[in-house]
């Protein structure tokens, strides 16, 4: 007879869990949080409130959107749901759960600033080697070395890459703005 590891789903934690320890050290969420800390926040518009519930910090919301978009989650309702279900998104959201209206309002109000910050984070990821733009072949094709003259990036090519990133980010933002899911047709809301 085989032995099994005992488990008890009703076992409470002695101390609250540290979400950072649940993520692998090389998870993208760690990079995004560190990269968003370097983004200047002066371009973001935060409406002044005199009362009611406190607002979420723009850095938290920006990091939440970038990680969600990088994971293919564009709907504000799905992002809200992911703050409960996905460990990396829950870590980025600091175990907070902004509702879908707050996420959508932040995205609409700060679209230009989000696009610029997203481009900064992607360029930083490319500089650090975490992101490679292009096509990967896995069929035995010869691949040039990183320092070859064909893989080096000239100044004019950097400008073209930046423009392409800007276009791609604008497409992502447009996709996030869509209210209807392309998977379920026009009749069903997300």
C-alpha positions in Angstrom: 0.0 0.0 0.0 1.4 3.5 -0.9 1.7 6.3 1.6 0.4 9.7 0.9 1.5 13.2 2.2 -1.2 14.3 4.6 -3.0 17.6 3.9 -5.6 19.8 5.6 -7.2 22.6 3.6 -8.7 24.1 6.7 -5.3 24.6 8.4 -4.9 28.3 9.2 -1.6 30.1 8.8 0.3 31.1 11.9 1.5 34.3 10.2 0.1 35.9 7.0 1.8 34.4 3.9 4.4 36.4 2.0 3.3 36.4 -1.6 6.9 37.2 -2.8 8.0 33.8 -1.5 5.3 32.0 -3.5 6.7 33.4 -6.8 9.8 32.0 -8.5 12.8 34.3 -8.3 12.8 34.7 -12.1 9.1 35.6 -12.4 8.4 38.6 -14.6 6.4 40.2 -11.9 9.5 41.0 -9.9 11.0 42.8 -12.9 7.8 44.8 -13.6 7.5 46.0 -10.0 11.2 47.1 -10.0 10.8 48.8 -13.5 7.6 50.6 -12.6 9.5 52.1 -9.5 11.8 53.9 -12.1 8.9 55.4 -14.1 8.2 59.1 -13.3 4.6 59.5 -12.1 4.2 63.2 -13.0 2.4 62.4 -16.2 -0.4 60.4 -14.5 -3.6 62.1 -13.6 -5.1 61.3 -10.2 -8.4 63.0 -9.4 -8.5 64.7 -6.0 -11.1 63.3 -3.7 -12.3 65.0 -0.5 -13.9 62.0 1.0 -14.7 58.4 0.6 -12.4 55.4 0.2 -8.7 56.1 -0.4 -7.4 55.7 -4.0 -5.0 53.1 -5.3 -1.5 54.4 -6.0 -0.7 54.9 -9.8 2.4 52.8 -9.5 0.3 49.8 -8.3 -2.3 50.3 -11.0 0.4 50.7 -13.7 2.3 47.6 -12.7 -1.0 45.7 -12.5 -1.9 46.7 -16.0 1.5 45.9 -17.5 1.7 42.4 -15.9 -1.9 41.7 -16.9 -1.4 42.7 -20.5 1.9 40.7 -20.6 -0.1 37.7 -19.5 -2.8 38.3 -22.1 -5.4 39.6 -19.7 -7.0 42.7 -21.1 -10.5 42.9 -19.7 -10.8 44.9 -16.5 -13.2 42.3 -15.1 -10.7 39.6 -15.8 -7.9 41.7 -14.2 -10.0 42.1 -11.1 -10.7 38.3 -11.0 -6.9 37.7 -11.5 -6.1 39.7 -8.4 -7.8 36.9 -6.4 -6.7 33.9 -8.5 -3.3 34.6 -10.0 -0.3 34.6 -7.6 1.9 36.9 -9.7 -0.9 39.4 -10.3 -1.9 39.2 -6.6 1.8 40.0 -5.7 1.9 43.0 -8.1 -1.4 44.2 -6.6 0.0 43.9 -3.1 -2.8 41.6 -2.2 -5.3 44.4 -2.9 -8.2 43.9 -5.3 -9.1 47.0 -7.3 -12.6 46.6 -8.9 -13.1 46.6 -12.6 -14.5 50.2 -12.7 -11.4 51.5 -11.0 -9.1 49.7 -13.4 -11.0 50.8 -16.4 -11.2 54.4 -15.2 -7.5 54.5 -14.5 -6.8 53.1 -18.0 -9.0 55.6 -19.7 -7.8 58.6 -17.7 -4.1 57.9 -18.2 -3.9 56.2 -21.6 -1.1 58.3 -22.9 1.0 58.1 -19.7 0.4 54.3 -19.6 1.5 53.9 -23.2 4.7 55.9 -22.5 5.5 54.0 -19.3 4.8 50.7 -21.0 7.3 51.6 -23.7 9.9 52.5 -21.0 9.4 49.1 -19.3 9.6 47.2 -22.5 12.8 49.0 -23.6 14.3 48.4 -20.1 13.4 44.7 -20.4 15.1 44.6 -23.8 18.2 46.4 -22.5 18.5 43.9 -19.6 18.0 40.9 -21.9 14.7 39.9 -20.4 12.8 40.6 -23.6 13.8 39.7 -27.1 11.8 41.1 -30.0 11.7 39.0 -33.2 11.1 35.5 -34.3 12.6 32.4 -32.7 13.4 29.4 -34.9 13.7 26.0 -33.3 14.5 23.9 -36.4 18.3 23.8 -36.4 18.6 27.1 -38.3 21.9 28.8 -37.8 21.6 31.9 -35.6 24.0 34.8 -35.6 25.9 35.7 -32.5 24.6 38.5 -30.3 27.6 40.7 -31.2 27.3 40.2 -35.0 26.9 43.2 -37.3 23.4 42.0 -38.2 22.2 41.8 -34.6 23.7 45.1 -33.5 21.2 47.9 -33.3 22.0 51.1 -34.9 20.5 54.4 -33.8 18.1 54.6 -36.8 17.0 51.0 -36.0 16.4 51.9 -32.4 14.1 54.7 -33.5 12.2 52.2 -35.8 12.0 49.7 -32.9 10.7 52.4 -30.6 8.1 53.4 -33.2 7.0 49.8 -33.6 6.7 49.4 -29.8 4.6 52.5 -29.7 2.2 51.1 -32.4 2.1 47.7 -30.6 1.3 49.3 -27.3 -1.4 51.4 -28.8 -3.0 48.2 -30.3 -2.8 46.6 -26.9 -4.5 49.6 -25.3 -7.2 49.5 -28.0 -7.8 45.8 -27.4 -8.1 46.5 -23.6 -10.7 49.2 -24.4 -13.0 46.9 -26.3 -16.0 46.0 -24.2 -16.9 42.8 -26.1 -14.9 39.6 -26.1 -13.7 38.4 -29.6 -14.1 34.8 -28.3 -17.8 35.0 -27.3 -19.1 37.2 -30.0 -20.9 40.5 -29.8 -23.8 39.4 -27.7 -21.9 38.4 -24.5 -20.2 40.9 -22.1 -17.0 39.9 -20.4 
